[in-house]
């Protein structure tokens, strides 16, 4: 067997070669038109990269989160935005780890082939935010169906997905012993749901990231679309959330390296007052500092992925990786924009597009403050703050 480093290098080269078919101009045009990069996502699907986490017995590549994170990193480092398709990677975890054998055999081969997309997860609600135990969307069992009523917000890629993971309350909060109980996970077939109990309302936002409000009014879901055990949905979905944080960290590292690549090249070439601006320590030091922080975040990313792949506890590591990588990427973005000067604001340089995209990860999918609260309570043993 080849050395893991050699395998990772081969993986990086393969993803980079695919991404070269979609240069900056492609993503610039998609961003300007507020469009979905359908051709790019289709190419990733045909190459098998979006089926990386699906076991080979179900038609996938059978890779781990470590390899999946490398794929996401390379997309962003190439100038793209993995946010258009990363949901399929981390949403897969809930179905893979907690779905029945029948569910996996029914859905995974078609997801792996690209016949179906599993890009969306509906958890967040207007009144609950990140306090997930307070969600009020209900799923009530009626015979061989669950009937869903409620509302979700900031739900991405619904209009470019066939399937969606849904978290809803199956037991009222007042009737459970632990507030994390009574939540259940369902697989929703969006092709049947939209217009038949599910209404989708797009939300215009700062970046070209398709996100929506969802309104459920007596939406019927077959009972056999329940994933795992009724009432244990929050625990089931946490696996996916840890994967999500590690993958987002990888994307931020890809963004950070894109910014560093761009600004170091520009700083060597841009001459002001008879010398390259990169010759000035006032320019050098912030770039170097951003690079150091990206490299440090990368180590935490791989630690989180290694633990996840080994089925070890990784909540702290995944959260810390996301925190460090999002922070490092944002600092690299500011450095890149600052030393490009006015050109950094010009669309043709792509800096402003990537600047907007990477800013999201200070806020979502979990804010930096909530990560710090998690570390304070669960790692350092401090009293719960909320």
HELIX and SHEET records of a PDB file:
HELIX    1   1 UNK A    4  UNK A   19  1                                  16    
HELIX    2   2 UNK A   24  UNK A   32  1                                   9    
HELIX    3   3 UNK A   38  UNK A   46  1                                   9    
HELIX    4   4 UNK A   49  UNK A   51  5                                   3    
HELIX    5   5 UNK A   56  UNK A   58  5                                   3    
HELIX    6   6 UNK A   65  UNK A   77  1                                  13    
HELIX    7   7 UNK A   82  UNK A   84  5                                   3    
HELIX    8   8 UNK A   87  UNK A   98  1                                  12    
HELIX    9   9 UNK A  101  UNK A  113  1                                  13    
HELIX   10  10 UNK A  132  UNK A  134  5                                   3    
HELIX   11  11 UNK A  158  UNK A  160  5                                   3    
HELIX   12  12 UNK A  173  UNK A  175  5                                   3    
HELIX   13  13 UNK A  190  UNK A  193  1                                   4    
HELIX   14  14 UNK A  223  UNK A  225  5                                   3    
HELIX   15  15 UNK A  233  UNK A  269  1                                  37    
HELIX   16  16 UNK A  277  UNK A  279  5                                   3    
HELIX   17  17 UNK A  281  UNK A  309  1                                  29    
HELIX   18  18 UNK A  315  UNK A  340  1                                  26    
HELIX   19  19 UNK A  341  UNK A  345  5                                   5    
HELIX   20  20 UNK A  347  UNK A  349  5                                   3    
HELIX   21  21 UNK A  351  UNK A  359  1                                   9    
HELIX   22  22 UNK A  360  UNK A  362  5                                   3    
HELIX   23  23 UNK A  368  UNK A  374  1                                   7    
HELIX   24  24 UNK A  375  UNK A  379  3                                   5    
SHEET    1   A 4 UNK A 118  UNK A 122  0                                        
SHEET    2   A 4 UNK A 163  UNK A 169  1                                        
SHEET    3   A 4 UNK A 183  UNK A 189 -1                                        
SHEET    4   A 4 UNK A 226  UNK A 227 -1                                        
SHEET    1   B 4 UNK A 138  UNK A 142  0                                        
SHEET    2   B 4 UNK A 145  UNK A 156 -1                                        
SHEET    3   B 4 UNK A 211  UNK A 222 -1                                        
SHEET    4   B 4 UNK A 198  UNK A 202 -1                                        
SHEET    1   C 2 UNK A 271  UNK A 272  0                                        
SHEET    2   C 2 UNK A 275  UNK A 276 -1                                        
END                                                                             
